[in-house]
Amino acid sequence: MPLPEPKLDLVCSLRVDLAPIREMGRGRAGQRRIIPIIGGRVTGPRLNGRLLHLGADWQTIWADGTAELDARYALETDDGALIEVVNYGYRHGPVAVIAALARGEDVDPATYTMRTQARLETGDARYAWVNRTLFIGVGGREKDRVLLDLYAIL
């Protein structure tokens, strides 16, 4: 019996506002840095609200320029539910493109790859579905924000 092919369903788009990067220096696995998350918006067919002014992306930049993304933050839906977001992934691309991103330039997200896997969790019964849903993200970096579309895997 054939297995069903997974489908993707857009849940929301995040506009994640960031404070300046805090460089930690070289760690065991590469260049370490912390990027504080200071707010933002969540809009979409299944989730709408605001990102809270808490959380950060703890990044490691590997020798080949790949950014390992490890972010934890929270959103509050427009109807008052709190949802934790744990988002892990990678950003990589041509050296010149990654250098332009590092300088804060606007770069077409089609010229590099930013993909994540997200885990959402809440105790609010209205959003219990997020606790048992797998999410993937497609993202892009701007000077002071990250743009991220989250899709449920159906």
N, C-alpha and C positions, 0 to 999 in steps of 0.2 A: 504494500500500500504506500503510495507516495506521500511524503511529508508536505505540509502546506508551505508555500513560499512566503517569507515575511514581507510585510508592507510597512511603509512609513506614514505616519499621520502627524502633521504639524500641530504641536501643542501650544507653543508660544514663541515669541521673539523677545530676547532680553537685550537691553541697552545698559551695559554695566559701566557705571562711572568709576574712574580710578584716580587715586592720588598718585603723586610721583613715585617712581620705582625706588625702592630702598636696596641698594647693592650690598650684599653680605660678603662678597669676595669668593675666592675659590674654595670649594668643598671637595669631598672625596670623589664625587661623580661629575663635577663640573662647576661652572660659575653659578652661584646661588644668589637669588634675589627674592624680595617680597614686594608684592604690588597690592597695597591696601584697596579694598572695595568700599567706596563711600556712598553708594546709592545707585539709583537707576530705575528703569521702568520695565515692566513685563506686560506684553500685550499679545493677545492671540485668541484663537477659538476656544481654548479650554482653561487658560490661566490668564488673569489680569491682576495687576497690582504694582507694588513698588519693591525695589530691592532696599534692604535696610543698610544703614551706615555701620556695617560690621562685616568682618570677614576679610579674606585676602587670598591671593594666588601665590603660592610658594613655588617658585620656578627653579628648575635646574637647566642651564644651557650646556648641552654636551659639546664635546670637541668638534663635532661635525656641524654645529650650529642649530641642531634640533632643540627646541624648547619643550621640556617636559612640564606640563601644566598640572597643578594640583591645587584646586581652589575649593574653598568652603565658605559659604555665605548663606543668607536667609532672605526669603521674600515674604511679604505680607500681602495677601490677596485683597482686592477691593472690598470684600465682605468680611475681612478681619481674620482669616486663617493664617497661621504661621507655618511656613514650609522651609525645611532645611534643604540646601542643595550642596552636594559633594560632586565636583566635576573634575575628571581626570582625562588628560589627553596629550596630544602632540601638535606642535606647529613647526613646519619645516618648508623649505623651498630653496630656490636659487640664492646664492650668496649675495648678489646685488639687491635682490628683493628684500631679504631679511635685513640687510644693512639699511635699506630705506625705511623699513619699519622701525628699526632701532633709533633712527634719527627723528622719528615722529611724523614722517611723511605719509600722505594718503596713498595707499597702495591697493590696487584692485585685488580683492580676495581670490579671484580666479587664478592669480599668478603664484599662489602658495597654498599650502594645505594646513588647515586648522580643524581638527576633528577631536571630539570628546565623547566620553561616556559619562552620563550623569545619573546620580542616585538621588531621588527626592524622598523626603520623609516628613510626615505630619501626624499629629494625634487628632486632628480635626476630622470627624466622620464624613463631612461633606466632600473631602478631598482624599479619602482613604484609597482611592484608585491609584494615586501616585506611589503608594507604598509597594504596590505589586506590578508596577510598570517599568520596563526597561526603556531608557532614553539614550539617544545619540544626539550629538550637537555638531553643527557646522558653523564655524565662526570666522571672524575677521577682526583685525586690530586697527584701531584709529589712535590718534595721539593720546587722548585722555579717556578712551573707552574701548570696550570690547563689544562687538555685535555677535549675538549667538542665537541661532534658531534651534530649538529643541524639538525633536521628533520622538513620538512613541513608536516602539517596534511592535507591530500587531501580528 
